[in-house]
């Protein structure tokens, strides 16, 4: 009989120990058994940022050429002296003098004949005209007076005779005597070589006073 009572008591105590129960505020032993230093707060980690999608273009300007899906872009620009003002240093008096100077221009002068300013494409003369575009402003100093002009027309032309130039983009032929008068439509004509050495190509620009 005593053995049965001991067995029943043991089973009852085992059942109580195996059952979960809430800690009461008055239960000092259960509360103080918790070590606050071992309690770790769980913080949700931030969502990873999506990886950037490549556009296929360089992230920063590059020197040289690189291909795109459309065309080839060249980011290297020629380094030339920027001459905003062109000073006429020699006035051509007549057509005969203009013709005589045609193959013997000085590298020290910018010439003017009628409405046309012209000369070699050296850095101290008219080289920067090669890089001017329609809409650009230039100044011409003549006899101590400086005037502002805006470029309104620019073409590369081929010298096909002593008196004629041909537009390389349209094929139209222009007489030098008409270019010297700015086609009687513009305030100023400018001419210099396109290329180097004994080249037959010329840049011709027309401009109006502003």
C-alpha positions in Angstrom: 0.0 0.0 0.0 2.8 2.5 0.9 4.6 1.5 -2.4 1.4 2.4 -4.4 1.0 5.8 -2.6 4.7 6.6 -3.3 4.3 5.7 -7.0 1.1 7.8 -7.3 2.8 10.8 -5.6 5.9 10.5 -7.9 3.7 10.4 -11.0 1.7 13.5 -9.8 4.9 15.5 -9.2 6.3 14.4 -12.6 3.1 15.6 -14.4 3.2 19.0 -12.6 6.9 19.5 -13.5 6.2 18.7 -17.2 3.3 21.1 -17.6 4.0 24.7 -18.7 2.7 27.5 -16.4 2.9 31.3 -16.2 5.3 32.9 -13.8 3.6 34.9 -11.1 4.9 38.2 -9.9 5.1 36.8 -6.4 7.3 33.9 -7.6 10.7 35.3 -6.7 12.7 32.3 -7.6 11.3 32.0 -11.1 11.7 35.8 -11.9 15.2 36.2 -10.5 16.3 33.1 -12.4 16.1 35.1 -15.6 19.5 36.7 -16.5 18.9 40.1 -18.2 22.5 40.0 -19.6 21.6 37.0 -21.7 18.4 38.5 -23.2 19.1 39.4 -26.9 16.8 41.8 -28.7 16.0 40.7 -32.2 16.3 43.5 -34.8 15.0 42.9 -38.3 17.7 43.4 -40.9 17.1 46.0 -43.7 16.1 44.7 -47.1 19.2 44.6 -49.5 19.2 47.4 -52.0 18.6 46.3 -55.6 21.8 46.2 -57.7 22.1 49.2 -60.2 21.2 48.3 -63.8 24.0 49.1 -66.2 23.2 51.4 -69.0 26.0 50.2 -71.2 27.6 53.7 -71.2 30.8 54.7 -69.2 30.0 55.9 -65.7 32.3 59.0 -66.3 33.7 60.8 -69.3 36.4 58.9 -71.0 39.3 60.0 -73.2 39.2 58.5 -76.7 36.5 56.7 -78.6 33.9 54.3 -77.4 31.0 52.7 -79.3 27.4 53.0 -78.4 24.4 51.2 -79.9 23.8 54.2 -82.2 27.1 55.6 -83.2 30.7 56.2 -82.2 31.4 59.1 -79.8 34.7 60.8 -79.7 35.3 62.7 -76.4 38.7 64.0 -77.3 38.6 67.5 -78.5 41.4 69.2 -80.4 43.5 71.6 -78.3 43.9 74.8 -80.3 44.3 78.4 -79.3 40.9 80.1 -79.0 41.2 83.3 -80.9 38.0 85.2 -80.4 39.3 88.4 -82.1 40.9 88.5 -85.6 42.8 91.6 -86.3 43.2 92.6 -90.0 46.8 93.6 -90.5 46.8 94.0 -94.3 44.3 95.8 -96.5 44.2 94.5 -100.1 43.7 97.4 -102.4 42.7 95.9 -105.7 41.7 92.7 -107.5 45.1 92.5 -109.2 46.8 92.7 -105.8 44.4 90.1 -104.4 45.3 87.7 -107.4 49.0 88.3 -106.9 48.8 87.4 -103.2 46.7 84.3 -103.8 49.7 81.9 -103.8 52.0 84.0 -101.6 50.3 84.8 -98.4 52.3 85.8 -95.4 52.1 83.9 -92.1 52.2 87.2 -90.3 49.1 88.8 -91.7 45.3 88.5 -91.7 44.1 90.0 -95.0 41.0 91.8 -96.0 39.7 92.3 -99.5 36.3 94.0 -99.9 34.1 92.1 -97.4 36.4 89.0 -97.1 38.8 88.4 -94.3 41.3 85.6 -95.1 44.7 84.1 -94.3 46.5 81.0 -93.3 45.1 78.5 -90.8 48.1 78.9 -88.4 47.5 79.2 -84.7 48.3 82.9 -84.6 46.0 83.7 -87.5 42.8 81.9 -88.5 43.2 78.3 -87.3 40.3 78.6 -84.8 37.9 79.4 -87.6 38.0 75.6 -88.4 36.2 75.0 -85.0 33.7 77.8 -85.1 30.1 76.9 -85.6 27.0 78.7 -86.8 25.8 80.9 -84.0 29.2 81.7 -82.6 30.3 85.3 -82.0 33.6 86.6 -83.3 35.2 90.0 -83.4 37.1 91.7 -86.2 39.5 94.5 -85.4 40.2 96.8 -88.4 42.0 100.1 -88.3 41.7 100.1 -84.5 37.9 99.6 -84.5 36.5 96.3 -83.2 33.2 95.0 -84.5 31.1 91.9 -83.4 29.8 89.4 -85.9 27.7 86.2 -85.6 28.5 83.3 -87.9 25.4 82.4 -89.9 26.8 80.1 -92.6 29.8 77.7 -92.8 30.9 75.3 -95.6 33.9 73.3 -96.6 34.8 74.0 -100.2 37.1 72.6 -102.9 39.2 75.0 -105.0 38.4 73.8 -108.6 40.1 76.7 -110.3 41.9 80.0 -109.6 38.6 81.8 -109.5 36.0 79.2 -108.3 35.2 77.1 -105.2 32.8 74.2 -105.0 30.7 73.4 -102.0 31.7 69.8 -101.0 28.2 69.1 -99.5 26.0 70.4 -102.3 28.2 70.7 -105.3 27.3 74.3 -105.9 30.1 76.4 -107.4 30.8 79.9 -106.1 33.0 82.5 -107.8 35.7 84.0 -105.6 34.6 87.5 -106.7 31.2 86.8 -105.2 32.5 85.3 -102.0 34.7 88.5 -101.6 31.5 90.5 -101.6 29.9 88.1 -99.1 27.4 87.1 -101.9 25.9 90.6 -101.5 23.8 89.0 -98.7 26.0 89.1 -95.6 28.1 91.6 -93.8 31.3 89.6 -93.7 33.0 86.6 -95.4 35.9 84.6 -93.9 38.2 82.1 -95.6 41.0 79.9 -94.5 42.5 76.5 -95.4 40.8 73.2 -94.4 43.6 70.8 -93.6 47.4 71.3 -93.8 50.1 71.7 -96.4 49.2 72.4 -100.0 45.5 71.5 -99.6 42.9 72.6 -102.1 40.2 72.7 -99.5 38.9 75.9 -97.8 36.6 76.8 -95.0 34.2 79.6 -96.1 32.0 81.4 -93.5 29.6 84.2 -93.7 28.7 86.4 -90.7 26.4 89.4 -89.9 27.2 92.3 -87.6 25.5 92.1 -84.2 
